[in-house]
Amino acid sequence: MALKLDPDLLARLAQNLDVTLVSATNGKTTTTRLIAEALRAAGPVVSNALGANMPAGITSALAGSSDARFGVIEVDEKYLAGVARDTDPKCIALLNLSRDQLDRAAETRMLAENWREGLAGSKAVIVANADDPLVVWAASSSPNVIWVAAGQMWKDDAWSCPSCGGVMQRPGDDWFCGECGFRRPTPSWALSGDHVLDPHGSAWPIHLQLPGRANKANAASSAAVAAVFGVPPQVALERMYQVQAVAGRYDVVQFMERDLRLLLAKNPAGWLETFSLIDPPPTPVILSVNARGADGTDTSWLWDVDYTRLTGHPICVIGDRKLDLAVRLEVANQHFQVCENIDQAVQMSPPGRIEVIANYTAFQDLRRRVGN
């Protein structure tokens, strides 16, 4: 309503802030939180920490603080160019692009093209993932880019060149197009095991309470952003240790006298990353999938997920689209049980901590039920 009354409200709220925008298909909420924590070493921060990442949610978040020096803003991929115009950011972090909510969002190359056109000539420092060809192509229209070797586990959306349509060659960690010469830029920051390498070659240890390689990659990009604002890598990474969970993600909760770890996975790339961090078999797993407006109503993405990675795990399936998921698991030769709700799924799971993986609205449903 406020934006209807004053279309320039977002721009006015951001005008006295040093703004960082964070956009990606996966990891933007966590990275926003890590950057915000790092920048608090240099001054007060306002952020849309709970992930309301469209213009209305961003405006609401910025309206809640009048004394902040920094604004760290997560932005939905579709809205990045418009929010960048309104907020005049000092820094923009671009992490990855992969298929997600194809009934709502554009195909990935179209999103990359929107980014490329919207950021062309931007005065902002762009911190971009050198390992994602779509991100590199989108960021290359900007004059001031800091490249981070953050890795790319999901490659299925990056086999054709975004510049010319040719087939990408991917020897090892490198990539290039043999037809037009578009290739991976040389990074100045890099994730190397449990360390972040800065532009001077110094290695800084990563100590996170958040699990998985993906979050180390998020920390590497966050350290590069923090350095743009004068926060040294050592200080930034030490502050990131304070982050224990992000809007309920990675939390371990007690429910029906069992420990449940809550994990969010919204698209094929996210599910692949999540499978890499769950405890090994025979740890029980509960999967929950909805297809409401906020999730995207098209569940065809389930067929892009490699569910054979769950072999050996006892699996229970819940959620609005549990039967769609059950069919996919059947084809993947997985042993599973279809349950009516989280209560029944917990009862049916064998002993031990349970890994609970859910997409967006299913995750919110679970948090309300288990009291998190």
N, C-alpha and C positions, 0 to 999 in steps of 0.2 A: 504493500500500500504506500509506503514511504517513497519507493522508487517511482510509483505512478504520479505522486504529488510533486516529486523533485527528481527528474531523470538524471540530474548531475550529482545526486547525493553521494554516490560511491566515490566519484572523483574528488569531491570536497572532503570527505572523510579521510582519504588517502593522501591529501596534499602535503601534510606535515610529517609524513612517515617515510622512512627508508624501507621500501617495499621489496620483498622477494616473493615471486610466484613459483609454485611447484605444480607441474602437470605431468601426467603419465597415465598409462592404463593400469599399472600395478605399482603399489608402494608409495603413492603420493601422500596419503594420510600419515604414514609412519615417518616419511622423510620430512614432512612439514613439522611434525613434532620434534624430530631430532634437530632440525635447523633452529627452531624456536628455542630449544633448550640451550643450544650452543650460543646463540646471539644474546641470551640473557646475561652472559658474561660481560657484555658491553652496554647493556641498558634494558629498560622495560620493553616487553614484546606483547603485541596483540596478535591473535591468530584464531582462525576457525578450526580449532583443535579437534572438534568432533566430526569433521568431514562434510559440513554443509558447504558444498563447493561451487554452487551456481550463484549468479549475481545477488539474488535476494539473501542467501545465507551469508555471503561474504560481507554484504552491507550491514547485516545484523551484527556480525562479529566485530566489525570495525567500529560500529556505533557504541559498543560496550566499553570502550576504553578511550580516555581523553589524554592520558599522560604517557602513552607509549612512544618510544623512539623508533622501534622497528615494527613492521607489519609482515608477518609470514603467512602467506595465503595459499591454501590448496585450491586449485582451479580445475574444474571438469574440462576434459580435453576439447569439447565442442566450444567452450566459452573462453578459451585462453586468449585469443586475439582481441576480443572485445574488452575483457578485464584488463589486459595489458594497456589498451588505449586509455582506459579510465584511470588507472592507478599509477601510470608512469613509473614502472618498477626500476629499481637499480640493478636487480639481478633476477634471472628466470632460470629455474632448474628444469631440464627436460630429461626424464629418466628412461622411458621406453614407450613403444607403441605396439599393440597387438590387438587381435580381434576381440571385440567385447560389445555386447548388446547391439547386434547388427540391425535389429528392428528399430533402434532409436538413434544410434550413432552411425556415422558414415563408415564405409570401408576404410581400412587403415591408410592406404595411400592417399585417399581423399582428405583424411584428417591431417596427414603429414603436409599435404599441399596447403591446407588452410593455415597450419602453423607457419609454413614457409612464407606465404604471402603476408600473413598478419605480422610477422616479426621482421620482415625485410627492412633493413635500415634502422632497426631499433637501437636506441642509445643504451639499452640494458646490457649488462654482462650476461651472456648465455652460458650456463654450466650444463654441458650436454654429454650424454653417454656415447663415447666413440665406438662402442661395440654394437650399436643398433643402427643399421643403415638408414632406416626411416627417420630416426631422430637426427642423424648426421645430415641427411638431405634437408630436413626441415630447418635445422639450425644454420646451415651454410649460407643462408641469405643474410645473416647478421654479420656485422663487421667485427664484433668483439666476442669471440667464443673461447671458453676454457673447456678443453676436452678431458673427460674422465674415463679411464678404462674400468668400467664397472661390471662388464660381462653381460652375456645374453644367453640364458639357459634355453628359452623358447625361441626357435629360429624359423618356425613354420610360416611366419608372415614376412620373412625377409629373404626369400630365395630369388625374387626378381628385383632388378635394379629400379629404384624409385625415380631415377633420373631419365633412363631411356627404355626401361622394360626388358632389358637383357637379363640373362641368367647370371646370378651372382656366383662367384667362385669363393669358397670358404676354406682355404688351407689353414688348419689349426685355429688360432684365435684371430687370424687376419681375415679380411674380406675385400673383394674388389670386383668390379664389373669388367669383363674382358672386352666388352664392346665399346663403352664410352670412356673408360678410365676412371670412373667414380670409385673412390676407394676409402678405406679406413684412415682417418687422420691420425697423426701422432699425438698421443695423449700427454698431458703435462701432470696429471694426477692419475693414480692407479690403485686398485685394490690388489694386494699381493698376499694371499693367505689370510693371516690375522693382522695385517698391517696396511696402513695407508701410506703410499709413497707420494711425497709432495714434489713440486717442480724442481726442488734443489736435490732430489734424490734421497732425502732423509726418510726413514721408515718410522711411522708412529703406530704404536700398538692400539688395536681396537678391543675395548672391553665393553661388551653390551650384555644387558640382561635379556634382550630380545634374541630369539633363536634364528639360526639359518644363515646361509651365505647371502641370500637376498638382502637381509638387513645389514650385513657388513658392506654390501654394495651401496645401500642407502646411506650408510655412515660415511663412506668415501665421498659421495656426491655432496653430502651435508658439510663435510670438512672443507671441501673446495668452495662452497657457498660462504661459509663462515669466514674464510680467508679474504673474500672480497670485501668484507666489512671490518677487516683488521683483527679478527679473532684467530690466534695461532692454532694450528692443528692439535697440539697437545692439550690446550685448554678446551677446545671444542669437543674433542673425543672424550675427555674426562667428564665433561658435563653430560654427554649423551648416555653415560652409564646410569644416570638417574631415571631414565625412561624404562619402566618395568612392563607396561602394557599400553596399548593405544586403542582407546574407545572399546575396551573389552577384549581386543585381539591378543592372543597369547596368554590370557588370564587362565589360571588353574582355580577352579571353583569346586566346592563340595556340594553334591546334590544326591539325595537318597543314599547317604553314607558312602559315596564314591567320589573319587577325584576325576574331574572332567577338564581337559584343556581345550579351550575354545579357539578355533582357527577359522579365519575368513578366507574364502577362495571364490572369486566371482567369475572367472573366465579360464580358458585352457592354460594360459601361461601361469596364472595364479595357482591353479590346482597342481601343476607340475612342480612349482616351487614348494608348495605345502607338503606334497608327498616326500620331498627330500629331507624334511625336518621332523617328521613324526617318528616316534619310537619304533624299533624294528618288530617284526612278527615274533610272538603271537599277540602283540598289543591290540586290544579291541578298538574298532573304529566305527563311529556313527557318521553317516553322510546325510545331509539335509539340503534339498533343493526346492526353491520356489520359482515361480515365473510371473511375478507381479510387475507392476509398472516400473518400479525402481530397479528390478533385476533385468528387465528385458523379457518380453513374453515368448521369445523364440528360444526353445531349448535344444536346437540342433547342435549347439556348441558342445553338448555332452559327448558327441561322437568324435570330437577332436582331442578328448582327454584320454591319456593312456592309463586306463584303470588296471592293467596287468601289474602295475607297480604296487598294488595292494594285495598281491598274491601272498597267502599265508596269514593275513589278518582276518579275524572274525569281523564281519561287516553287518551292521544294521542300517536300514534305509528308512528315512522319514521325510516329511515335507509335503507341500502341495503337489509336487511333481515326482513323488516317490516311485510311481509306476514307470515313468519315463526313464528314471535312473536305473530302476530294476532291469528293464529291458537292456539297457546299455551294459550293465554288469553281467547279465546273462551271456551276452555276445562275447564279452571279455573273459568268460570262463571263470568268474569269481563266485565264491560261495557267500551267500548273504541271506538275511531275513528282512522282510518288509514289516515294519512296525507302524502302529497308529500315531505314536507320539514319542517324545523324548523319555517319558516315564517308562513306557514299555521297552524302549530300546535299551535303557540302562539296566532294567531287570533282566533282559535277555543276553546282555553282554557278559562274557566270562570275567574272572577277577583281574585286577590290575587297573592302572590309570587308563581312562578312555580318551582317545583323540576324537574330538568332535569337529568335523569340517562342514561348513555351511556357506551358501552364497548369501547375498546381502540381506534381504528381508528375512530369510530363514535364520540368519545369525541374530538379527534383532529379536525375532520370536524366541529363540533359545535364551538370550540374555534375560528377557522378561520372565521366562519360566523358571530359570535356575537362580534368579534373584541377583544377577550381576549388572 
